Amino acid sequence: MKIIRAEKAGFCFGVKRALDMAERTVQSSSTASLGPLIHNKQVVEKMERQGVRVVGEVKETQAGDTLIIRSHGVPPDIYDEAQRCQVKVVDATCPFVQKAQQLAAESSQSSQVVVVGDRQHPEVQGILGWAGGSAIAIETLEEAVELPFYEKLSVLAQTTQPAANFHGIVDELKKHTHELKVHNTICNATEERQTVARELAGNVEVMIVVGGKNSANTRKLAGICSERTRTYLIETADELENNWFTGVETVGLTAGASTPDWIIEEVYKKMSTMENNETHEMMNMEDWAEEMQNLHRGALVTGTVVKINHDEVFVDLGWKSEGVISLKELTVASGLQPSDIVSIGDKISAVVLRVENEEGNPVLSKRRADEMAAVDKLKELAESKEEIQGKVADVVKGGLIVDVGMRGFVPASQIQPGYVEDLNQFKGQTLRLRVIEFDPAKRRVVLSQKEILQEEQAAKKEHLLGTLQEGDVVSGVVKRLAQFGAFVDIGGVDGLLHVSDIAYTRVKHPSEYVNVGDEVEVQILKVDKDQGKISLGLKQLKPSPWESAPEKYALGSLVTGKVVRIAPFGAFVQLEDGIDALIHISQLSEKRVNKVEDIVKVGDMVQAKVIECKPEEKRISLSIREAAAEAQATEDAELLASQSEAPQVTIGDIIQSESES
């Protein structure tokens, strides 16, 4: 077994810099890190022993402490909170991440910012914070397709983002704007590590990826390798298993950016030990093969099942010892018992993996014999693109394992159109599949259900686009929600119900009005056959509140409303859903007003006079000043009237009253 180590593996510059800064800091002050310094449990535990404790929030520290900002970076409000808590900050944000934060802040001043990356990752959350909270995070091409049109767009990448995914999304975003500014903020070291790992995985039978299992960087690395060959993600050498390398001649070894050299070295040394054991076993097999010329590694043999236990099957080959097949080598499916697959007395074919194990039994694989039988059929299917069916046997990182005569892989991106959040929902299901990549030498089969579904969806969409007319009212089901709107299935094709077309009032999120699974009636607003997009409207099916505005808000009438927004030039008052009126700063009071907030605040209920009503322009102007003046005039008139009606008292009356008393 030959072990090939990737040229680029282990700590990146940003992670090593953060650890060095932490080790220097802890020597002179009480030190905490905001979240684990790196996504590696062993290193974090080592740093804790040195005195660097992990906190989840700034408020968990004490005045005088030193807080280390890890290489992922944080939003700007964290620095403000630390200052308020009198906590000293040591900023170990990776320079590549700092550059992305700076670009996000600058870009947000003039355009909509899109960050390509995992929206839950602390690095992405930090970048979104620097963009002022208006930025959008997307991770897949499917999410990019669903974005609406923006006049100007700026796109950045999470520093660990695979370059191919970023560039694919950039190409899609060009269709969503007149002006796209691209900032490729992928870390060079990350891109190099992924490129080297991808090339190595294509030249070995097994890849071992070492790193924290909660590290996005390491998981992406493992996902890239798994697309090319069988891949195992481990944190330490203790997780290595001998059966991973059975019959394997070449193994690749790489590591994520959060993996220290000493862990990589431990893994390499243990794999080397396994290699020596395997060499010794091979010598035993060769000795045994001299006695049993027809039983050799790789031979296809036939035998009868004679014994079944909870994790093995024994097969009579007519030789000195019975052959043994482990559950893993019986089938690609997981969660089954050997008795679910074979029965005593069954005649089966198997491939010899080892002539003799420690107990003297030949080690066999029924699964590999099934694969050999499936090769010709799969090769034909790869050329014809004919549809086949395959049952999902297991859920792995990045996709599904299906049984198509041999172990087939369906990447998560090829299961169905759109982003798939939970892969476990497909376990045990039978999928409609097409072979998109087949390499019999590496026993690699990659399949897609998405291609089949997309072709059917495209046919439905073409038919629907040809029959729908603007103004049509159709029924649909809400399929998913986004910040900017809801996607509604109107007969196999999704249309976008933008937030601006849900209601006449301001809608912050579509969930205020609709939820996934709701049946709704919507109006076709626009059909773009070239782009294949359908725009839908919900509010258009209801009368606009502006239609009755001239009668309800006639000039000179007094109205009551709630202050909903404050601007430097005045206050906006909601009169009803869909109608906001403006009280200009000059109409707030008789006195000079310097700041709108000095007179009214958001949430205040106010009474004002209508001084302008232009429903055709969707504009109503109000005046608190004139309403107050009218109220005062009315009050004065009433007081005057009450005085005129009172009995008149003369001086004589007063003198007479006093003399009588």
C-alpha positions in Angstrom: 0.0 0.0 0.0 1.5 3.3 -1.1 0.7 6.4 1.0 0.8 9.7 -0.8 0.7 12.9 1.3 -0.8 16.1 -0.2 1.7 18.8 -0.8 -0.7 21.4 0.7 -2.2 20.3 4.0 -2.6 21.4 7.6 -2.5 24.8 9.2 -3.1 27.8 7.0 -1.5 31.2 7.7 -4.6 32.7 9.3 -5.1 29.8 11.8 -1.4 29.6 12.7 -1.3 33.4 13.3 -4.4 33.2 15.6 -2.8 30.5 17.7 0.5 32.3 18.0 -1.3 35.5 19.1 -3.3 33.5 21.7 -0.2 31.8 23.1 1.6 35.2 23.5 -1.5 36.8 25.0 -2.2 34.2 27.7 1.2 34.6 29.2 0.4 38.2 30.4 -3.4 38.4 31.0 -6.6 36.5 31.7 -7.5 35.4 28.2 -10.7 34.1 26.5 -11.5 33.4 22.9 -14.9 34.3 21.4 -15.8 30.8 20.2 -13.2 28.0 19.7 -10.0 29.4 18.2 -10.1 26.7 15.5 -12.4 23.9 14.6 -10.1 21.2 16.1 -11.1 19.7 19.5 -7.6 18.5 20.3 -6.0 21.9 19.7 -8.8 23.8 21.6 -8.3 21.4 24.6 -4.6 22.1 24.5 -5.1 25.9 24.5 -7.6 25.6 27.4 -4.9 23.8 29.4 -2.6 26.8 28.7 -5.3 29.2 30.0 -7.3 30.3 26.9 -10.9 29.6 27.9 -13.7 29.6 25.3 -16.7 31.9 25.7 -19.8 32.2 23.6 -20.6 35.9 24.3 -18.7 39.0 25.3 -20.8 39.2 28.5 -19.2 36.0 29.7 -15.9 37.9 30.2 -15.0 40.3 33.0 -13.6 43.8 33.0 -9.9 43.7 32.4 -9.9 40.4 30.5 -8.4 40.0 27.1 -10.7 38.7 24.4 -9.2 37.1 21.3 -11.2 37.4 18.1 -10.6 34.2 16.2 -9.5 34.1 12.5 -13.2 33.8 11.3 -13.8 37.5 12.3 -16.9 39.0 13.9 -19.5 41.8 13.1 -18.5 45.3 14.1 -20.9 45.4 17.0 -18.8 42.9 18.9 -16.0 45.4 19.2 -18.4 48.0 20.5 -19.7 45.6 23.1 -16.2 44.6 24.3 -15.4 48.3 24.7 -18.5 48.8 26.8 -17.6 45.8 29.0 -14.0 47.2 29.4 -12.6 44.1 27.8 -9.3 44.4 25.8 -9.5 42.9 22.3 -6.8 41.1 20.5 -7.9 40.9 16.9 -6.7 37.6 15.2 -9.1 37.9 12.3 -7.4 36.4 9.2 -6.2 39.2 6.8 -8.1 37.5 4.0 -11.3 37.7 6.0 -10.6 41.3 7.0 -10.3 42.2 3.3 -13.7 40.6 2.7 -15.2 42.5 5.6 -13.9 45.8 4.2 -15.1 45.1 0.7 -18.6 44.2 2.1 -18.8 47.4 4.0 -17.7 49.5 1.0 -19.9 47.7 -1.5 -23.1 48.0 0.7 -23.0 51.8 0.2 -23.9 51.5 -3.5 -25.2 48.0 -4.3 -26.9 44.9 -3.0 -24.2 42.6 -1.5 -24.3 38.8 -2.0 -22.0 36.6 0.0 -21.4 33.1 -1.4 -21.0 30.8 1.6 -22.6 29.0 4.5 -24.9 31.6 6.1 -24.6 29.8 9.5 -20.8 30.0 9.5 -19.3 32.6 11.8 -17.1 34.1 9.0 -20.1 34.7 6.8 -22.2 36.1 9.7 -19.3 38.5 10.4 -19.1 39.7 6.7 -22.9 40.1 6.7 -22.6 42.3 9.8 -20.0 44.6 8.1 -22.4 45.0 5.2 -24.9 46.6 7.5 -27.3 43.7 7.7 -28.7 44.2 4.2 -26.5 41.6 2.5 -27.8 38.2 1.3 -25.9 34.9 1.9 -26.3 32.0 -0.6 -24.5 28.7 -0.9 -25.7 27.0 -4.1 -26.4 27.8 -7.7 -30.0 26.9 -7.1 -30.3 29.7 -4.5 -28.7 32.1 -7.0 -31.2 31.3 -9.7 -34.0 32.2 -7.3 -32.8 35.7 -6.6 -34.8 38.6 -8.0 -33.3 41.3 -10.2 -31.2 44.1 -8.7 -29.9 47.3 -10.4 -26.5 46.8 -8.9 -24.9 43.7 -7.3 -21.6 43.1 -5.5 -20.6 39.5 -4.8 -18.0 38.2 -2.4 -17.0 34.6 -1.3 -16.5 32.9 2.0 -12.7 32.4 2.1 -13.0 28.6 2.1 -15.6 28.5 -0.7 -14.8 26.1 -3.6 -13.7 28.2 -6.6 -15.9 26.2 -9.0 -19.1 26.9 -7.0 -18.2 30.6 -6.7 -17.6 31.1 -10.4 -20.8 29.2 -11.3 -22.8 31.4 -9.0 -21.1 34.5 -10.4 -22.1 33.5 -14.0 -25.7 33.2 -12.8 -25.8 36.5 -11.0 -24.9 38.3 -14.2 -28.5 37.5 -15.3 -29.9 39.3 -12.2 -28.4 42.8 -12.5 -27.3 45.5 -14.9 -24.0 46.0 -13.0 -22.2 43.2 -11.2 -19.0 43.8 -9.3 -17.1 40.6 -8.4 -14.7 40.3 -5.4 -13.0 37.0 -5.4 -12.2 36.7 -1.7 -11.4 33.0 -1.7 -8.2 32.4 0.3 -5.3 31.4 -2.0 -4.2 28.8 0.4 -7.7 27.3 0.6 -8.0 27.1 -3.2 -4.5 25.5 -3.5 -5.3 23.0 -0.8 -8.6 22.0 -2.5 -7.0 21.8 -5.9 -4.1 19.6 -4.7 -6.6 17.3 -2.8 -8.9 17.0 -5.9 -6.0 16.0 -8.1 -4.7 13.5 -5.5 -8.1 12.0 -4.9 -8.3 11.3 -8.7 -5.2 9.2 -8.5 -5.7 7.0 -5.4 -8.2 4.4 -4.3 -8.9 5.8 -0.9 -8.5 9.3 0.6 -8.0 10.1 4.3 -8.9 13.6 5.3 -7.8 14.7 8.7 -9.5 17.6 10.6 -12.3 18.7 12.9 -15.6 17.3 11.8 -17.3 20.6 12.7 -14.9 22.6 10.5 -16.5 23.9 7.3 -13.0 24.0 5.7 -12.4 20.3 6.4 -15.9 19.2 5.4 -15.6 21.0 2.1 -12.2 19.3 1.5 -13.7 15.9 2.3 -16.6 16.6 0.0 -14.3 17.5 -2.9 -12.3 14.3 -2.4 -15.5 12.1 -2.1 -16.5 13.2 -5.6 -13.4 11.5 -7.0 -12.9 8.5 -4.7 -13.8 6.7 -1.5 -13.1 9.2 1.3 -12.9 9.0 5.1 -12.9 12.1 7.4 -11.2 11.5 10.7 -10.1 13.7 13.6 -7.4 11.5 15.1 -5.3 8.4 14.2 -7.5 6.3 16.6 -10.4 6.4 14.1 -8.5 4.6 11.4 -9.9 1.1 10.6 -8.0 -1.7 9.0 -10.8 -2.8 6.7 -10.7 0.6 4.9 -7.5 -0.5 3.2 -8.3 -4.1 2.4 -7.2 -4.7 -1.2 -6.1 -1.1 -1.6 -2.8 -0.2 -3.2 -2.7 3.6 -3.1 -4.0 5.9 -0.4 -4.0 9.7 -0.3 -3.6 11.8 2.9 -4.6 15.4 3.3 -5.7 17.7 6.2 -7.9 20.8 6.8 -6.6 24.2 7.7 -7.4 23.6 11.4 -5.3 20.4 11.7 -1.8 20.7 13.4 1.2 18.9 12.0 1.5 16.5 15.0 -2.0 15.0 14.4 -1.2 14.6 10.7 2.1 12.8 11.6 0.3 10.5 14.0 -2.2 9.5 11.3 0.6 8.9 8.8 2.6 6.7 11.2 -0.4 4.6 12.0 -1.3 4.1 8.3 2.4 3.1 7.7 2.0 0.5 10.4 -1.1 -0.8 8.8 0.8 -0.9 5.5 3.4 -3.2 7.1 0.8 -5.5 8.6 -0.9 -5.6 5.1 2.5 -6.5 3.6 2.9 -9.4 6.1 -0.6 -10.6 5.3 0.1 -10.5 1.6 3.1 -12.8 2.2 0.9 -15.2 4.0 -1.6 -15.2 1.1 1.2 -15.9 -1.4 2.3 -18.9 0.7 -1.2 -20.2 0.9 -1.8 -19.5 -2.8 1.0 -21.9 -3.7 -1.1 -24.7 -2.1 -4.4 -23.5 -3.4 -3.6 -22.4 -7.0 -7.2 -21.6 -7.9 -7.9 -19.4 -4.8 -6.2 -16.1 -5.1 -6.8 -12.4 -4.4 -9.3 -11.0 -6.9 -10.6 -14.4 -8.1 -14.3 -14.8 -8.7 -15.6 -17.9 -6.9 -19.0 -19.6 -6.3 -20.2 -21.2 -3.1 -23.2 -22.1 -0.9 -24.3 -20.1 2.1 -23.9 -22.5 5.1 -24.0 -20.1 8.1 -25.4 -16.6 8.9 -24.9 -14.6 12.1 -25.6 -11.0 13.0 -22.8 -9.5 11.0 -21.2 -12.2 8.8 -22.1 -14.9 6.3 -20.1 -18.1 5.8 -19.8 -19.7 2.4 -18.7 -23.3 1.5 -16.2 -23.0 -1.4 -15.2 -26.6 -1.3 -11.8 -25.6 0.1 -10.0 -26.2 3.4 -12.0 -23.4 5.2 -15.3 -21.7 4.6 -15.2 -18.2 3.1 -16.4 -15.3 5.3 -18.3 -12.3 4.0 -18.7 -9.3 6.3 -22.0 -7.3 6.3 -20.2 -4.4 4.6 -19.1 -6.7 1.7 -22.6 -8.2 1.3 -24.3 -5.1 0.0 -24.0 -1.3 -0.4 -27.1 -0.8 1.7 -26.9 0.0 5.4 -29.3 -0.8 8.2 -29.8 -4.4 7.0 -29.1 -7.8 8.6 -27.3 -10.5 6.6 -30.5 -12.6 6.7 -32.2 -9.8 4.8 -29.9 -10.3 1.9 -29.1 -14.1 1.7 -30.5 -17.3 3.1 -28.8 -20.6 4.0 -28.5 -22.8 0.9 -28.3 -19.8 -1.5 -25.7 -20.2 -4.3 -23.8 -16.9 -4.5 -20.8 -15.5 -6.4 -18.1 -13.6 -4.5 -14.6 -12.0 -5.1 -11.7 -13.1 -3.0 -10.3 -10.2 -1.0 -7.8 -12.2 1.1 -6.9 -15.9 0.8 -6.6 -16.2 4.6 -7.5 -14.1 7.6 -6.3 -14.5 11.2 -8.7 -17.5 11.7 -7.6 -19.1 8.4 -10.8 -18.2 6.5 -10.8 -16.7 2.9 -12.2 -13.2 3.0 -14.9 -12.6 0.3 -17.0 -9.9 -1.1 -20.4 -10.5 -2.6 -20.8 -6.8 -3.2 -17.8 -6.7 -5.5 -19.0 -9.7 -7.5 -22.3 -7.9 -8.0 -20.3 -4.9 -9.2 -18.4 -7.0 -11.7 -21.7 -8.3 -13.1 -23.1 -4.7 -13.3 -20.1 -3.1 -15.1 -21.2 -3.9 -18.7 -24.8 -2.8 -18.0 -23.7 0.5 -16.4 -21.3 1.2 -19.2 -24.1 0.9 -21.7 -26.4 3.1 -19.5 -23.7 5.8 -19.3 -23.7 6.0 -23.1 -27.4 5.8 -23.7 -28.5 8.0 -20.8 -31.4 5.6 -20.2 -33.2 6.0 -16.9 -32.8 3.4 -14.2 -34.0 3.0 -10.7 -31.8 2.8 -7.6 -32.7 2.4 -3.9 -31.0 4.8 -1.5 -28.7 2.6 0.7 -27.1 5.3 2.8 -26.6 9.0 3.5 -23.0 10.2 3.4 -21.3 13.6 3.4 -22.3 15.4 0.3 -24.9 13.0 -1.1 -26.5 9.6 -1.2 -25.3 6.1 -1.8 -27.6 4.1 -4.1 -27.6 0.4 -5.1 -27.4 0.1 -8.9 -25.7 -3.3 -8.9 -22.7 -1.5 -7.5 -22.2 1.3 -5.1 -23.4 4.5 -6.8 -23.1 8.1 -5.6 -25.7 10.8 -6.1 -24.3 14.2 -5.1 -26.6 16.3 -3.1 -26.7 18.8 -6.0 -28.0 16.1 -8.3 -30.9 14.8 -6.2 -33.5 17.3 -7.3 -33.8 20.9 -8.5 -33.3 23.3 -5.7 -31.3 23.1 -2.4 -31.8 19.9 -0.4 -31.4 20.7 3.4 -32.0 17.2 4.9 -30.6 14.3 2.9 -31.9 11.7 5.5 -35.4 12.1 4.0 -34.3 10.1 1.0 -33.0 7.1 2.9 -34.8 3.9 1.7 -36.5 5.7 -1.2 -36.2 4.5 -4.8 -34.9 7.2 -7.1 -35.1 7.7 -10.9 -31.6 8.0 -12.0 -29.3 8.6 -15.0 -25.6 7.6 -15.1 -23.6 10.8 -15.6 -20.1 9.5 -14.8 -18.7 5.9 -14.9 -15.2 4.8 -14.2 -15.1 0.9 -13.8 -11.4 1.0 -13.0 -12.1 3.0 -9.8 -15.5 1.4 -9.3 -17.0 4.9 -9.5 -20.6 5.5 -10.6 -22.0 9.0 -10.3 -25.8 9.4 -11.0 -28.3 12.2 -11.2 -32.0 12.3 -10.6 -32.0 16.1 -11.0 -31.3 15.8 -14.8 -34.4 13.8 -15.3 -36.6 16.0 -13.2 -35.2 19.1 -14.8 -36.0 17.9 -18.3 -39.6 17.1 -17.2 -39.9 20.4 -15.5 -38.5 22.2 -18.5 -41.2 20.6 -20.7 -43.9 21.6 -18.2 -42.5 25.0 -18.0 -42.4 25.5 -21.8 -46.0 24.4 -22.1 -47.1 26.6 -19.2 -45.2 29.7 -20.5 -46.9 29.2 -23.8 -50.4 29.1 -22.3 -50.3 31.6 -19.4 -51.4 35.2 -20.0 -50.7 38.3 -17.9 -53.8 38.9 -15.8 -54.8 35.3 -15.5 -55.8 34.1 -12.0 -54.4 30.7 -11.0 -54.2 28.5 -8.0 -50.9 27.4 -6.5 -49.1 26.0 -3.5 -46.4 27.9 -1.6 -43.2 25.7 -1.9 -40.6 27.8 -0.1 -39.9 31.2 1.3 -37.1 33.6 0.9 -36.4 37.1 2.4 -37.5 38.7 -0.9 -40.6 36.6 -1.6 -42.4 33.3 -1.8 -42.1 30.7 -4.5 -45.5 29.3 -5.6 -46.0 26.0 -7.6 -48.6 26.8 -10.2 -48.8 23.5 -11.9 -45.3 22.0 -11.8 -43.6 25.4 -12.4 -42.6 27.9 -9.7 -43.5 31.5 -9.9 -42.1 34.3 -7.7 -44.5 36.2 -5.4 -42.3 39.1 -4.5 -42.8 40.8 -1.1 -43.9 44.0 -2.8 -46.8 42.2 -4.5 -48.1 40.3 -1.4 -50.0 43.2 0.3 -50.5 46.9 -0.1 -48.8 47.5 3.2 -45.1 47.1 3.8 -44.1 43.4 4.2 -40.9 42.6 6.0 -41.0 38.8 5.3 -43.5 36.7 3.3 -44.2 34.5 6.4 -46.3 37.4 7.7 -48.9 36.4 5.1 -48.2 33.0 3.7 -46.5 29.7 4.8 -45.0 26.7 3.1 -47.9 24.4 2.0 -50.5 27.2 1.8 -52.9 27.0 -1.1 -53.3 30.5 -2.6 -54.9 32.2 -5.6 -52.5 34.5 -7.4 -52.5 36.7 -10.5 -50.0 36.4 -13.3 -48.2 39.7 -13.5 -45.5 39.0 -16.0 -44.4 36.0 -18.1 -40.7 36.2 -19.2 -40.4 33.4 -21.8 -36.8 34.2 -22.6 -35.7 34.0 -18.9 -38.3 31.3 -18.1 -39.6 33.3 -15.1 -43.1 34.0 -13.9 -44.0 37.0 -11.6 -47.1 36.6 -9.4 -49.2 39.0 -7.4 -51.5 38.5 -4.4 -52.5 42.0 -3.5 -53.7 42.6 -7.1 -56.7 40.4 -6.4 -57.9 42.9 -3.8 -59.0 46.5 -4.3 -56.3 49.0 -3.7 -57.0 51.1 -0.6 -56.1 54.2 -2.7 -59.3 53.7 -4.7 -61.5 54.9 -1.8 -58.9 57.4 -0.4 -60.5 60.5 -1.9 -63.7 59.9 0.1 -62.1 58.6 3.3 -59.4 61.3 3.4 -61.0 64.4 2.0 -59.2 67.7 2.2 -59.7 69.3 5.5 -60.9 66.2 7.3 -59.3 65.1 10.6 -57.7 61.6 10.7 -56.0 59.5 13.3 -53.0 57.3 12.6 -49.9 55.6 14.0 -46.4 56.9 13.4 -44.5 54.1 11.6 -41.3 55.7 10.3 -39.2 58.8 11.0 -37.2 60.6 8.4 -35.1 63.8 8.7 -37.8 65.7 6.7 -40.9 64.4 8.5 -42.9 61.5 10.0 -44.9 58.8 8.1 -48.2 57.9 9.6 -50.1 54.7 8.8 -53.8 55.5 8.2 -54.7 51.9 7.2 -53.0 48.9 5.6 -51.4 50.2 2.4 -51.8 53.9 3.0 -49.0 55.9 4.7 -49.3 59.7 4.9 -46.5 62.2 5.4 -46.4 64.9 8.1 -43.7 67.3 6.9 -41.4 68.6 9.6 -42.9 72.1 9.0 -46.4 70.8 9.8 -45.6 69.2 13.1 -45.9 72.3 15.3 -46.3 76.1 15.4 -42.8 76.3 16.8 -39.6 75.7 14.9 -38.8 72.0 14.9 -35.1 70.9 14.7 -35.6 67.2 15.0 -38.8 65.2 14.1 -38.1 63.0 17.2 -38.6 66.0 19.4 -42.3 66.0 18.6 -43.3 62.4 17.6 -41.8 58.9 17.9 -42.5 55.6 16.2 -45.6 54.1 17.7 -47.3 57.4 18.7 -50.9 57.8 17.8 -51.5 61.3 16.3 -54.5 63.3 15.0 -53.8 65.5 12.0 -55.6 67.4 9.3 -55.6 66.3 5.6 -54.0 69.1 3.6 -53.3 67.2 0.4 -54.8 64.0 -1.1 -53.4 62.8 -4.5 -54.4 59.1 -4.8 -53.1 58.9 -8.4 -49.6 59.6 -6.9 -50.3 57.6 -3.8 -49.6 60.6 -1.7 -51.4 62.1 1.3 -50.1 65.0 3.3 -51.1 65.8 6.9 -50.7 68.6 9.4 -50.7 68.4 13.1 -50.1 72.1 13.3 -53.3 72.9 11.4 -55.3 70.3 13.3 -54.1 71.8 16.6 -54.9 75.3 15.4 -58.4 74.3 14.4 -58.9 72.5 17.8 -57.8 75.6 19.6 -60.1 77.8 17.5 -63.0 75.5 18.2 -62.2 75.5 21.9 -62.0 79.3 22.0 -65.3 79.7 20.2 -67.0 77.3 22.6 -65.6 79.2 25.6 -66.8 82.5 24.1 -70.3 81.1 23.5 -70.5 79.8 27.0 -69.6 83.3 28.4 -72.3 85.0 26.3 -75.0 82.7 27.6 -74.2 83.3 31.3 -76.4 85.9 33.3 -75.0 89.5 33.3 -73.9 90.8 36.8 -73.7 94.6 37.4 -71.8 96.6 40.0 -75.1 97.5 41.7 -75.9 93.8 42.1 -72.6 93.2 43.8 -73.0 96.2 46.2 -76.5 95.2 47.1 -75.3 91.6 47.7 -72.6 92.9 50.1 -75.0 95.2 52.0 -77.5 92.4 52.5 -74.8 90.2 53.9 
